[in-house]
């Protein structure tokens, strides 16, 4: 009963943090509010959460990585694959090596293997943390896509490095050839298992649905179980469960893109995953805040042997680690961009100029740490093989927590300043591709309507079907004219559509209010009001989304 009450209390804290984040200034991201609320709970509520590292990692990390892989724009990921791989692999290995040596020099009480573990923990960036800031700050789309791709892959590479560091700390030995071979197996095996399991699950579910029917609930449940299945299957054969979960998400885009899944199922599934993403990230940050008071006491005890037992030394350590991370990231981003420009000039693109330094600085500042960093830190074992406490565990977790806090604050303050009034060239081809897609889909719809019209006319009143089909095809021809007409005509049509959208929204919202009034007066059933209200909500959401484009 106590664990159930505690889980409900944490979920309530996540809800309260969302409300408080909306009330406070927009520059303050939600993760910082959640950490602060968790710290208050840990300090004054008398609640202490004893975290099992393996259980914590299993429950929270796979679904987050799976969702990142599922929703990341694939075309943009493949287009910027070189930059993304450079950040996700090269920068991570550089960070683990450089920061690990620096931390061991800075904090002699921390063994070298544990220092490498800390460097591996803080190397992954978190797109959710940046996304919370991006809700109020206009981050260029391509920059956001690169950050998303980087975080998806560097979660895996950073946590694989953490695995090697923990193994070295427990055994006291490290073999480079063995590490390379193990890394190859964990990476390739994890990707293969995640992709294969997802494809088999989705195709098997579709086959059953075609033969015996399907329902929305089972489809959503399958999508929820896939990341855990991929993670457990990969870990069972000593491959990377992290990479398996990420690969499962990427595969889900292609395996689950057919017409076997209905529109209502997709809408509800997305809503479920949105809720799960908000909940898991919120719980992680609330737990981080709740752990801080106890971690602070344990870290001060770990520092006592060095003669630096003041809290100011902890702040100095965090500041030094953040500074080294910033220097490494800025230098890597600058070198990567210079190499990309050099290759572009060699291919004859003489117009390729160096981006503004503010863009490079923004890319560096946007590398905020978040849920994965905390999840990785909390997976450190509690004890060594001989039963002794794992060296400097509390200190490592507290330093990682300080890096999370500092990176979030720096991103929240620095990104608006660096991106203010920054003009970047528009992405080529985006508008053309959208117009081309709208034209092709409209023509396909006209063809399908004509075919259906002829088939239906054979069985019933031909004139009625002809009139209805003509009205529908006229709407699609208007769409084609919108794309192919001159700019003045398109601007006028856009204004007309905006007026029509506003009028339709006003009518839909009036209908919804009338439905609620009828239900309150018991003139219609609540069930009927909810059914009709969902239809109006979908139409409202569609028109509102169109108005935001």
C-alpha positions in Angstrom: 0.0 0.0 0.0 2.8 2.4 0.8 4.4 2.0 -2.6 1.0 2.6 -4.3 0.5 5.8 -2.3 4.0 7.0 -3.1 3.5 6.5 -6.8 0.2 8.4 -6.7 2.0 11.2 -4.7 4.7 11.4 -7.4 2.1 11.6 -10.2 0.3 14.4 -8.3 3.6 16.2 -8.0 4.0 16.0 -11.8 0.6 17.5 -12.3 1.2 20.3 -9.9 4.6 21.0 -11.5 2.8 21.4 -14.9 0.4 24.0 -13.4 3.1 25.9 -11.6 5.3 26.0 -14.8 2.4 27.7 -16.6 1.9 30.3 -13.8 5.6 31.2 -13.5 7.5 33.2 -16.2 7.8 31.4 -19.5 11.6 31.5 -19.5 11.6 29.0 -16.6 11.4 25.5 -18.1 9.2 22.8 -16.6 12.1 20.4 -15.6 13.5 23.0 -13.3 10.1 23.5 -11.6 9.8 19.7 -11.2 13.3 19.5 -9.7 12.5 22.3 -7.3 9.2 20.7 -6.3 10.9 17.3 -5.7 13.5 19.0 -3.5 10.8 20.5 -1.4 9.2 17.1 -1.1 12.5 15.5 -0.1 13.2 18.2 2.5 9.9 18.8 4.2 7.4 16.0 3.3 9.3 13.2 5.1 9.2 11.0 2.0 12.3 9.0 1.0 12.3 7.0 -2.2 14.6 4.0 -2.2 15.5 3.5 -5.9 16.4 0.2 -7.3 18.8 1.2 -10.2 18.0 -1.7 -12.5 14.2 -1.3 -12.0 14.4 2.4 -12.4 16.3 2.1 -15.7 14.0 -0.6 -17.0 10.8 1.3 -16.3 11.8 4.8 -17.4 14.5 4.7 -20.1 13.2 2.2 -22.8 9.9 4.0 -23.5 11.5 7.4 -23.7 14.2 6.2 -26.1 11.6 4.3 -28.1 9.4 7.4 -28.4 12.4 9.6 -29.5 13.2 7.1 -32.2 9.6 6.8 -33.3 8.9 10.5 -33.6 12.2 11.9 -34.8 11.9 13.2 -38.5 13.6 10.4 -40.5 14.4 12.4 -43.6 16.1 15.1 -41.7 18.0 12.5 -39.6 19.4 10.9 -42.8 20.1 14.2 -44.4 22.3 15.4 -41.5 23.6 11.9 -40.7 27.3 12.9 -40.8 26.8 15.8 -38.3 24.5 13.7 -36.1 26.9 10.8 -36.0 29.8 13.1 -35.3 28.0 14.6 -32.3 26.5 11.3 -31.1 29.7 9.2 -31.3 32.8 11.4 -31.7 31.8 14.0 -29.2 30.7 11.4 -26.7 34.0 9.5 -26.9 35.9 12.8 -26.6 33.8 13.8 -23.6 34.3 10.5 -21.8 38.0 10.6 -22.3 38.7 14.3 -21.8 36.2 14.9 -19.0 37.0 11.7 -17.3 40.7 12.6 -17.0 39.8 16.1 -15.9 37.4 14.9 -13.2 40.0 12.4 -11.8 42.5 15.3 -11.6 39.9 17.7 -10.1 38.5 15.2 -7.5 41.2 12.9 -6.3 38.7 11.1 -4.1 37.1 9.7 -7.2 38.8 6.7 -8.8 39.7 7.0 -12.5 37.1 4.4 -13.6 34.4 6.2 -11.6 35.5 9.5 -13.1 35.0 8.0 -16.6 31.6 6.8 -15.4 30.6 10.3 -14.5 31.9 11.6 -17.9 29.8 8.9 -19.6 26.7 9.8 -17.6 26.8 13.5 -18.5 27.8 13.0 -22.1 24.2 12.4 -23.5 22.0 15.4 -24.2 18.2 15.4 -23.7 15.8 16.7 -26.4 12.9 16.7 -23.9 14.7 19.3 -21.7 15.5 21.5 -24.8 12.0 20.9 -26.1 10.5 22.3 -22.9 12.6 25.5 -23.6 11.8 25.4 -27.3 8.1 25.8 -26.5 8.8 29.5 -25.8 11.9 30.0 -27.9 11.9 29.7 -31.7 14.7 27.2 -32.3 15.5 26.8 -36.1 14.0 23.5 -37.4 17.2 22.1 -38.7 19.0 22.8 -35.5 16.3 21.1 -33.6 16.4 18.1 -35.8 20.1 17.8 -35.4 19.7 18.0 -31.6 17.0 15.4 -31.6 19.1 13.0 -33.7 22.1 13.6 -31.6 20.3 12.9 -28.4 18.7 9.7 -29.8 22.1 8.2 -30.6 24.3 9.7 -27.9 21.9 8.2 -25.3 23.0 4.8 -26.5 26.7 5.6 -27.0 27.0 7.4 -23.6 25.2 4.6 -21.7 27.3 1.9 -23.4 30.4 3.8 -22.3 28.9 3.9 -18.8 28.6 0.1 -18.9 32.3 -0.3 -19.6 33.3 2.2 -17.0 31.2 0.4 -14.3 32.7 -2.9 -15.4 36.2 -1.5 -15.0 35.4 0.0 -11.6 34.0 -3.4 -10.4 36.8 -5.6 -11.8 39.7 -3.1 -11.6 40.8 -4.0 -15.2 40.1 -2.7 -18.7 41.0 -4.4 -22.0 40.7 -2.2 -25.1 40.4 -5.1 -27.6 37.8 -6.8 -25.5 36.0 -3.4 -25.1 36.0 -2.9 -28.9 34.6 -6.4 -29.6 32.0 -6.1 -26.8 31.0 -2.7 -28.1 30.5 -4.1 -31.7 28.3 -6.9 -30.4 26.3 -4.7 -28.0 25.7 -2.1 -30.7 24.9 -4.4 -33.7 23.1 -6.9 -31.6 21.0 -4.3 -29.9 20.0 -2.6 -33.2 19.2 -6.0 -34.9 17.1 -7.3 -32.0 15.1 -4.0 -31.6 14.3 -3.8 -35.3 13.5 -7.5 -35.7 11.2 -7.7 -32.7 9.3 -4.5 -33.6 8.8 -5.6 -37.2 7.6 -9.1 -36.1 5.2 -7.6 -33.4 3.6 -5.1 -35.8 3.3 -7.4 -38.7 1.9 -10.2 -36.5 -0.6 -7.9 -35.0 -1.7 -6.7 -38.4 -2.1 -10.3 -39.7 -4.3 -11.2 -36.7 -6.3 -8.0 -37.2 -7.0 -8.7 -40.9 -8.2 -12.3 -40.1 -10.1 -11.8 -36.9 -10.7 -8.0 -36.5 -8.9 -5.6 -34.3 -9.5 -3.0 -31.6 -7.8 0.2 -30.5 -6.9 -0.9 -27.0 -4.8 -3.9 -28.1 -3.0 -1.8 -30.8 -2.0 0.8 -28.2 -1.0 -1.9 -25.7 1.3 -3.6 -28.3 3.0 -0.2 -28.9 3.6 0.2 -25.1 5.0 -3.3 -24.7 7.5 -3.2 -27.7 10.2 -1.0 -26.0 10.2 -3.2 -22.9 10.3 -6.4 -24.9 13.2 -5.1 -27.1 15.1 -3.9 -24.1 14.7 -7.1 -22.1 15.5 -9.3 -25.1 18.7 -7.5 -25.9 19.9 -7.4 -22.3 19.2 -11.2 -22.1 21.8 -11.8 -24.7 24.2 -9.1 -23.3 23.5 -6.7 -26.2 22.5 -3.1 -25.7 19.0 -2.7 -24.5 19.3 1.0 -25.0 20.1 0.7 -28.7 17.4 -1.9 -29.0 14.8 0.5 -27.7 15.9 3.3 -29.9 16.1 1.0 -33.0 12.6 -0.3 -32.2 11.3 3.3 -32.2 12.9 4.0 -35.6 11.5 0.7 -37.0 8.1 1.5 -35.7 7.9 4.4 -38.2 8.2 2.1 -41.1 6.6 -1.1 -39.7 3.5 0.7 -38.4 2.9 3.1 -41.3 0.4 1.0 -43.2 -3.3 1.4 -43.5 -4.0 -1.4 -41.1 -4.1 1.1 -38.2 -7.2 3.3 -38.3 -7.2 7.0 -37.9 -8.9 6.9 -34.5 -6.3 4.4 -33.2 -3.5 6.6 -34.3 -5.0 9.6 -32.6 -5.6 7.8 -29.4 -2.2 6.1 -29.5 -0.5 9.4 -29.9 -2.5 10.9 -26.9 -1.5 7.9 -24.8 2.2 8.3 -25.7 2.0 12.1 -25.1 0.7 11.4 -21.6 3.3 8.7 -20.9 6.1 11.0 -22.1 5.0 13.8 -19.9 4.5 11.5 -16.9 7.9 9.6 -17.2 9.9 12.8 -17.7 8.1 14.5 -14.9 8.6 11.6 -12.5 12.3 11.5 -13.3 12.8 15.2 -12.6 10.7 15.1 -9.4 12.7 12.1 -8.2 15.9 13.9 -9.0 14.8 16.8 -6.8 13.6 14.4 -4.1 17.0 12.7 -4.0 19.0 15.9 -3.8 19.0 16.5 0.0 20.1 13.0 0.8 22.6 13.0 -2.0 24.1 16.2 -0.7 24.7 14.7 2.7 26.3 11.6 1.2 28.5 13.7 -1.2 29.8 15.8 1.7 30.8 12.7 3.5 32.6 11.5 0.3 34.5 14.7 0.1 35.6 14.7 3.8 38.7 12.7 3.0 40.0 15.3 0.6 39.8 18.2 3.0 37.1 19.9 0.8 34.0 19.4 2.8 32.4 22.8 2.1 29.3 23.0 -0.1 31.1 25.7 -2.1 33.5 23.1 -3.3 30.6 21.1 -4.7 29.5 24.1 -6.6 33.0 24.7 -7.8 33.2 21.2 -9.1 29.9 21.4 -10.9 31.0 24.8 -12.5 34.3 23.3 -13.6 32.6 20.3 -15.2 30.1 22.4 -17.0 32.8 24.7 -18.3 34.8 21.7 -19.7 31.7 20.3 -21.3 31.0 23.6 -22.9 34.5 24.0 -24.3 34.5 20.4 -25.6 31.1 20.9 -27.3 31.8 24.3 -28.7 35.2 23.1 -30.1 33.7 19.9 -31.6 30.7 21.8 -33.2 33.1 24.4 -34.7 35.4 21.8 -36.1 32.5 19.7 -37.5 31.0 22.7 -39.3 34.4 23.7 -40.7 34.9 20.2 -42.0 31.4 20.2 -43.5 32.1 23.6 -45.2 35.5 22.3 -46.5 33.8 19.3 -48.1 31.1 21.5 -49.6 33.7 23.8 -51.2 35.6 20.8 -52.6 32.4 19.7 -54.3 32.2 23.1 -56.0 29.7 24.9 -53.6 31.6 28.1 -53.4 28.7 29.9 -51.8 28.9 27.8 -48.7 29.8 30.3 -46.0 30.6 29.9 -42.3 27.5 30.1 -40.1 27.2 32.9 -37.6 29.1 32.3 -34.4 25.8 32.7 -32.6 24.6 29.6 -34.3 27.6 27.6 -33.1 27.1 29.0 -29.6 23.4 28.1 -29.7 24.2 24.6 -30.7 26.6 24.3 -27.7 24.2 25.9 -25.2 21.3 23.7 -26.4 23.1 20.6 -25.3 21.1 20.4 -22.1 21.2 17.3 -19.9 18.1 15.7 -18.4 16.3 12.4 -17.8 18.8 10.0 -19.4 21.7 11.5 -17.4 19.9 11.0 -14.2 18.7 7.5 -15.1 22.3 6.5 -16.0 23.6 7.9 -12.8 21.1 6.1 -10.7 22.0 2.7 -12.3 25.4 2.7 -10.6 25.7 -0.3 -8.3 25.3 0.2 -4.6 28.2 -2.0 -3.6 31.4 -3.6 -5.0 31.8 -7.3 -5.4 33.4 -7.6 -1.9 30.4 -5.8 -0.3 32.1 -2.5 0.2 30.1 0.6 -0.9 30.6 1.7 -4.5 33.3 4.5 -4.3 32.0 8.1 -4.6 28.5 7.0 -5.8 26.6 9.8 -4.0 29.2 12.3 -5.1 28.9 11.2 -8.7 25.1 11.4 -8.7 25.1 14.8 -7.1 27.6 16.2 -9.6 25.5 14.7 -12.4 22.5 16.4 -10.9 24.3 19.7 -10.7 25.3 19.4 -14.4 21.6 18.8 -15.2 20.5 21.9 -13.3 23.3 24.1 -14.6 22.7 23.0 -18.3 19.0 23.6 -18.0 19.5 27.1 -16.5 22.1 28.0 -19.1 19.9 26.8 -22.0 16.9 28.6 -20.6 18.8 31.9 -20.3 21.3 31.6 -23.2 19.1 30.3 -26.0 16.7 33.2 -26.1 19.6 35.6 -26.1 21.6 33.8 -28.8 18.6 33.2 -31.1 17.0 36.7 -30.7 16.7 38.4 -34.1 18.8 35.7 -35.8 17.9 35.4 -39.5 18.7 32.1 -41.2 18.1 31.2 -44.8 14.9 29.2 -45.3 15.1 25.5 -45.8 15.1 24.7 -49.5 12.4 22.4 -50.8 10.1 22.4 -47.8 7.4 24.5 -49.4 7.8 22.9 -52.8 7.5 19.4 -51.3 4.4 20.3 -49.3 2.7 21.8 -52.4 3.6 18.8 -54.5 2.2 16.4 -51.8 -1.1 18.4 -51.6 -1.4 18.3 -55.4 -0.7 14.6 -55.7 -3.0 13.7 -52.9 -5.8 15.9 -54.3 -5.5 14.2 -57.8 -5.5 10.8 -56.2 -8.7 11.7 -54.3 -10.4 13.0 -57.4 -9.6 9.7 -59.2 -10.8 7.6 -56.3 -14.1 9.6 -56.1 -14.7 9.2 -59.8 -14.1 5.5 -59.6 -16.4 5.2 -56.5 -19.0 7.3 -58.2 -19.2 5.1 -61.3 -19.4 2.0 -59.1 -22.3 3.4 -57.0 -24.2 4.8 -59.9 -24.8 1.3 -61.2 -26.9 0.4 -58.1 -28.8 3.6 -57.4 -29.8 7.1 -58.5 -27.0 8.2 -60.8 -27.8 11.9 -60.7 -27.6 12.1 -57.0 -24.2 10.4 -56.9 -23.0 12.6 -59.7 -23.9 15.8 -57.9 -22.3 14.7 -54.6 -19.1 13.6 -56.4 -18.9 16.9 -58.4 -19.0 18.9 -55.1 -16.3 16.8 -53.6 -14.1 16.9 -56.7 -14.6 20.7 -56.8 -13.0 21.0 -53.4 -10.0 19.0 -54.4 -9.6 21.1 -57.6 -9.7 24.2 -55.5 -6.7 22.8 -53.5 -4.8 22.2 -56.8 -5.6 25.8 -57.8 -4.4 27.0 -54.5 -1.0 25.4 -55.2 -0.7 26.3 -58.9 -2.3 29.8 -59.0 -0.4 33.1 -59.0 0.8 34.6 -55.7 -1.9 37.3 -55.5 -4.7 34.8 -56.0 -3.1 32.5 -53.5 -2.9 35.3 -50.9 -6.5 36.2 -51.4 -7.6 32.5 -51.1 -5.5 32.2 -47.9 -7.3 35.2 -46.4 -10.6 33.6 -47.3 -9.6 30.3 -45.7 -8.6 32.2 -42.6 -12.0 33.8 -42.3 -13.7 30.6 -43.0 -11.6 28.8 -40.4 -12.5 31.5 -37.8 -16.2 31.2 -38.5 -16.1 27.4 -38.4 -14.2 27.4 -35.1 -16.8 29.8 -33.6 -19.6 27.5 -34.8 -17.9 24.3 -33.5 -17.2 25.8 -30.1 -20.8 27.0 -29.9 -22.0 23.5 -30.7 -19.8 22.0 -28.0 -21.1 24.4 -25.4 -24.7 23.6 -26.4 -23.9 19.9 -26.0 -22.6 20.4 -22.5 -25.6 22.5 -21.6 -28.0 19.8 -22.9 -26.1 17.1 -20.9 -26.2 19.2 -17.7 -30.0 19.7 -18.2 -30.3 15.9 -18.7 -32.0 16.5 -22.1 -29.4 14.1 -23.7 -27.3 11.4 -22.2 -23.7 12.1 -21.1 -22.5 9.2 -23.3 -24.1 10.8 -26.4 -22.6 14.2 -25.4 -19.1 12.7 -25.1 -19.4 10.9 -28.5 -20.5 14.1 -30.3 -18.0 16.2 -28.4 -15.1 14.0 -29.5 -16.1 14.6 -33.1 -16.2 18.3 -32.5 -12.9 18.2 -30.7 -11.2 16.5 -33.6 -12.6 19.1 -36.0 -11.6 21.9 -33.6 -8.0 20.5 -33.3 -7.7 20.2 -37.1 -8.8 23.7 -37.8 -6.7 25.2 -35.0 -3.6 23.3 -36.3 -4.2 24.6 -39.8 -4.4 28.1 -38.4 -1.0 27.7 -36.8 0.8 26.8 -40.1 
